[in-house]
Amino acid sequence: MPKIESNENKEMVSKLSGLGLTHIQIASVLGISRTTLYKHYKEELDSGKAMCIGRVAENLYKMATGDISARNTLGAAIFYLKTQANWREVNTIEVTDGSENQAKFRELAEAIQRTRLTDTESESTIN
């Protein structure tokens, strides 16, 4: 049986963790249980992901400041950081006085209610 904590396995766990594979998937690749993975590779699981997020964030910063000419990778960098580093876009919703809209909505709701009542009355007179 090969040594569990080989340098090759440590590098692989670090890389796979950084690429976003789940712990179950990484354990499967190594042919070990999750418990064994956590016991022997905790540091690689944590640092691998952190190192990849750091590299992508650094490249995104370089792109934003004009240091990298290959801007076509910007979307991939943003996607990676959203899915792996929990980056989020925040939308701001402005709330205004909606009294005019509320009145229109109320009129629409009343019209729908009247239509339903008329339809119900028509059905009952036919039978």
C-alpha positions as CSV (number, residue, x, y, z in Angstrom):
1,M,0.0,0.0,0.0
2,P,1.5,3.4,-1.0
3,K,2.2,5.9,1.8
4,I,-0.9,8.0,2.4
5,E,0.9,11.2,3.2
6,S,3.3,11.3,0.2
7,N,4.4,14.6,-1.2
8,E,2.7,13.7,-4.5
9,N,-0.6,13.2,-2.7
10,K,-0.3,16.4,-0.7
11,E,0.3,18.4,-3.9
12,M,-2.7,16.7,-5.5
13,V,-5.0,17.4,-2.6
14,S,-3.9,21.0,-2.5
15,K,-4.5,21.4,-6.2
16,L,-7.8,19.6,-6.3
17,S,-9.1,21.6,-3.3
18,G,-8.1,24.8,-5.0
19,L,-9.9,23.8,-8.2
20,G,-13.1,23.5,-6.2
21,L,-13.5,19.7,-5.9
22,T,-15.5,18.6,-2.9
23,H,-13.9,16.7,-0.1
24,I,-15.8,13.6,-1.1
25,Q,-14.5,13.9,-4.6
26,I,-10.9,14.4,-3.4
27,A,-11.2,11.4,-1.1
28,S,-12.5,9.3,-4.0
29,V,-9.6,10.3,-6.2
30,L,-7.1,9.2,-3.5
31,G,-9.2,6.0,-2.7
32,I,-9.5,6.9,1.0
33,S,-12.4,7.9,3.3
34,R,-13.3,11.5,4.1
35,T,-12.2,10.8,7.7
36,T,-8.7,9.7,6.5
37,L,-8.6,12.7,4.2
38,Y,-9.3,15.1,7.0
39,K,-6.9,13.3,9.3
40,H,-3.9,13.4,6.9
41,Y,-4.6,16.4,4.6
42,K,-6.4,19.1,6.7
43,E,-3.7,21.6,6.0
44,E,-3.6,20.9,2.2
45,L,-7.4,21.2,2.0
46,D,-7.4,24.6,3.7
47,S,-4.2,26.1,2.2
48,G,-4.9,24.7,-1.4
49,K,-8.2,26.5,-1.7
50,A,-6.8,29.7,0.0
51,M,-3.8,29.8,-2.4
52,C,-5.9,29.4,-5.5
53,I,-8.3,32.1,-4.4
54,G,-5.3,34.3,-3.7
55,R,-3.8,33.7,-7.2
56,V,-7.1,34.4,-9.0
57,A,-7.8,37.5,-6.9
58,E,-4.3,38.8,-7.6
59,N,-4.8,38.2,-11.4
60,L,-8.2,40.0,-11.2
61,Y,-6.5,42.9,-9.5
62,K,-3.8,43.0,-12.2
63,M,-6.5,43.0,-14.9
64,A,-8.4,45.8,-13.2
65,T,-5.3,47.9,-13.0
66,G,-4.2,47.2,-16.5
67,D,-1.2,45.0,-15.8
68,I,-2.5,42.0,-17.9
69,S,-3.4,42.4,-21.5
70,A,-5.5,39.2,-21.7
71,R,-8.8,40.7,-20.5
72,N,-10.8,37.8,-22.0
73,T,-10.0,35.9,-18.8
74,L,-11.8,38.5,-16.7
75,G,-15.1,36.6,-16.8
76,A,-13.5,33.4,-15.8
77,A,-11.7,35.0,-12.9
78,I,-14.9,36.6,-11.6
79,F,-16.8,33.4,-12.0
80,Y,-14.2,31.5,-10.0
81,L,-14.2,34.0,-7.2
82,K,-18.0,34.0,-7.0
83,T,-18.2,30.2,-6.8
84,Q,-15.1,29.5,-4.7
85,A,-14.5,32.6,-2.6
86,N,-18.1,33.5,-2.0
87,W,-17.8,36.8,-3.7
88,R,-21.3,38.3,-4.4
89,E,-22.8,41.1,-6.3
90,V,-25.1,43.3,-4.3
91,N,-28.1,45.0,-5.9
92,T,-29.5,48.1,-4.2
93,I,-33.2,48.5,-4.5
94,E,-34.5,52.1,-4.0
95,V,-37.8,52.3,-2.3
96,T,-39.9,55.4,-3.2
97,D,-43.3,56.6,-2.1
98,G,-45.6,54.1,-3.9
99,S,-48.9,55.7,-3.1
100,E,-49.8,56.2,-6.8
101,N,-48.8,52.7,-7.6
102,Q,-50.7,51.3,-4.6
103,A,-53.8,53.1,-5.8
104,K,-53.4,51.6,-9.3
105,F,-52.8,48.2,-7.9
106,R,-55.8,48.4,-5.6
107,E,-58.0,49.4,-8.7
108,L,-56.6,46.5,-10.7
109,A,-57.3,44.0,-7.8
110,E,-60.8,45.3,-7.5
111,A,-61.4,44.9,-11.2
112,I,-60.1,41.3,-11.1
113,Q,-62.4,40.6,-8.1
114,R,-65.4,42.1,-9.9
115,T,-64.6,40.0,-13.0
116,R,-64.4,36.8,-10.9
117,L,-67.7,37.7,-9.2
118,T,-69.4,38.3,-12.6
119,D,-68.0,35.0,-13.9
120,T,-69.2,33.1,-10.8
121,E,-72.7,34.6,-11.1
122,S,-72.9,33.7,-14.9
123,E,-72.0,30.1,-14.1
124,S,-74.6,29.8,-11.4
125,T,-77.4,31.2,-13.6
126,I,-76.6,28.8,-16.5
127,N,-77.1,25.8,-14.3
